[in-house]
Amino acid sequence: MHKNYMKLKIPSYSSNESFARAAVAAFCAQLNPTIEEISDIKTVVSEAVTNAIIHGYENSVGEVIIECRIKKDLIEIIIEDFGVGIPNVKRAREPLYTSKPELERSGMGFTVMETFMDELVILSEKGIGTKIILRKIIGLKKEK
């Protein structure tokens, strides 16, 4: 187990999305990220938590678990729900794809996550839930 970690469990209310984003940003601050890095992290957490709330639980309330681990200069963020799951992960990763066009969603959530992070893993099983694993090396751009 990683020595430096945090775990947060919240009900899937959209009002909790900003809290999750702020909590993860505060935890990551110990790595001394740039403003751009912290902004990227906040954005991906926002996208992943919003996906769990809107798509994972649809019109019901469930739990969203946010875990963060730090190992050297790597931050790993895991966002998990126990909702409906993603029927086709490959399709869901396509830019502009949305399963809820009536909500005027952009369909760019996974694309944004992939762009802002060094690694994105999506694990999902229909009727079981979805786990998003995001990894980013902090300070990578400072060295160039």
N, C-alpha and C positions, 0 to 999 in steps of 0.2 A: 504494500500500500504506500502511496505517496505520503510524505510527511506533512506537506503543506496543501491543504484542501479545504473546501467549504461545500456544504450541501444545504440547499434551500428547497422547501416544499411549499407550494402555493396553490390555492384553488384557481381554477381556470376562468377567472374573471378578467376582462380586458383591462380593468383598472389596475391589476397587479403587474402588467407588462412593464410599466416604467420603473416599478420597484425592483423587478428582476434585473433589468438593464443597469440600474444604478448600483445594485449590490455586486454584480459581476465586475463592473467598472472599478468599484472601490477595492475589491479583492485584487484585481489586476494591477492596481496602482503601485503595489510593492515592487513590481518589475521595472518601475520608472519608464513607462511607455511614453512615446511622443503623443501629442494631441491627436495626430492622424491615427495612430494605432488604437488609442482609446476610443476614438470615434468609430473606427471599423468594428471594434469589439461590441460597442453599444448597439450598433446597427444590426449586426448578425444575431445578437441575443434578442433584440426586438423582433426581428423576422422569425426566428425559430419559436419563440414563445407565442407570438401571434398565430403562427401556423398551428401550434398545438391547441390553442384556444378555439380558433375558427374552424379548422379542418379536423383536428383530432377529436374534439368533443362535440362539434357541430352545435346543437342547441341544448346541450346538457352541461353540467358542471362536474369536473373531475379534478384530479391532481396533476400538476406539472412539477417535475423535479428538475432542479438546476444544480449541477455539480461542477466545481472548478478544481483543477489540480495544477500546481506549478511544479515543474521540474527544471531546474537551472533557468534557462531563458525561454522555456516553452510553457504556454498556457493551453490547457485542454479544458474545453467547456462541453458538458454533456447536458442536453435538454431532452427530457423524456416525458411522454404522455402514455396513458393507458386507454386511448380512445379507439377509433374505428380502424386505424392503420391506413397505409397508402396502398391501394390496389396495384399500382404500377409505378414503382420508384423511378425507373428509367424515363418514363413519360413525364412524371412530375418534375424531373430535373431539367426538362426542356424549357428554354426561355419563352416567356409569355403564356405557358400552359397554366390554366387555372381550372380547378374543379368546381369553382363557384363564380362563374361570370356574372351572375345576378348581383353579386356584392361589389362589382366593379373593382376587383382585385387585379393587380398588374400581372401576376403570374411570374414575378421575378425574384421571389424569396430565395430559392435555392441558388439561382445565378448570382445574386448579391452575396450570399454566404460563401460560395466558391471563389468569388473574385476577391473578397476581403480577407479570407483566411488562407493558410498554407495547405490545409487539408480539411475535407468535408467527407464524412461517412454518414450514410443514411441507412439505418436498419429499421425495417418496418414489417409487420405481419398483420394481415387483415384480422380485425376483431381483437387484437392483442395490444397494439399501440405502436408508437414510433420513437426511436432514439436517434437523435442527431448528435454526432461527435464532431466538434470543431477544434482545430489545432492551429496555433499561430506562434511563431518564434518572434519574441519581442526584441527589438534592437537590431534586427537584420539590416534595415536601411541605414542605420547610423554608421555602420562599418564601411559603407561604400564610399 
